[in-house]
Amino acid sequence: MANGFKIGGRTKGTKNKVNSDISKLARKHAKAAIDELATQMKTAPEKAVRVSAARELLDRAYGRPTQNQNVEGGLKITVKLDGSDKDL
């Protein structure tokens, strides 16, 4: 931003046309891709391939699972700004 004003790029709220075009192309193959994943899940000789295909199908159907992380104990972070130490 120059002097607080936006001087380039898309106007706020305008869709990204490049991503939109790529999404449209990918959607044309979505059914075939899902069918192939289902086939691999059922018939692949290697268990790793079957599990991987099943995971991909579940991710697409229900989204990826969240990963919870528990942090215990005191956590001290030191950040150096302009040569001085600041504790957070």
N, C-alpha and C positions, 0 to 999 in steps of 0.2 A: 504494500500500500504506500502510495506516495501522498504525504500530507493528509493521511486519513481517508483518502479516496481510492477506491478500486480502479485500476487503470488497465486491467487485462483479464483474460480468461472468460469463462461463461458467466452470464448474469445469474444471480442467485435464483434457484428454483428451476433453471433450465436443465433438462436431462442430458447426460453424456451420450452423444450420438454414436460414438465408437463402440462403447460397451453395449448399447442397445442393438447395434447391427450384429455384433458377435453373439449376443444372447439369442437373437432370432435364428442365426445359422445353427447354433448349438441345439436349439429346441427342435429343429427338423430331425435331428438324430437321436433325440432323447429316448423315444420309445424303443428304438433298435438297441441303444446302449443298455437300457434297463433289461430288455429281453436277453441280451448277451450276458449281463451280470447274473441274471437268474439261471441261465443255462450253465454258466461256469460254476455257480453255487451248487447245482445239482449233479453235474457230471464230471467236473475236473478230477483227474486222478490224484493230484496232490492236495492234501488237506489244507495247506496254507493258502492255496488259491481259492478253495471253497470258502474258507473263513473270511478271507479278504473280500470276496464278492458279496458275501452275506453282510459284512460290516458296511460296505458301500451302499447296499440297498437299504439297510436300516437307517443310515445317516441321511439318505435322501427322503425316506419316508417320515422320520421323526426328528431329524436334526441331530447334530453331534451332541453327545452327552457332555454335561458341564464337568469341569474338574475342580473339585474343592480342595483347597490347601489350607491346612491348619499350621499356624506358626505359634510356637510356644516359647516362653522365656522372654527376657528383655532383648530388644532389638535396638541397636544404636547405629545410626547412619551418620557419617561425617561427609559433608560436601565442602569442597574447596572452591570458594568464589574469590577471584581477584587476590589469590595468595593467602586469604584468611580462612580459618576453619570454622564452619558453622555446624553445630550439632542439631539434628532433627529429632 
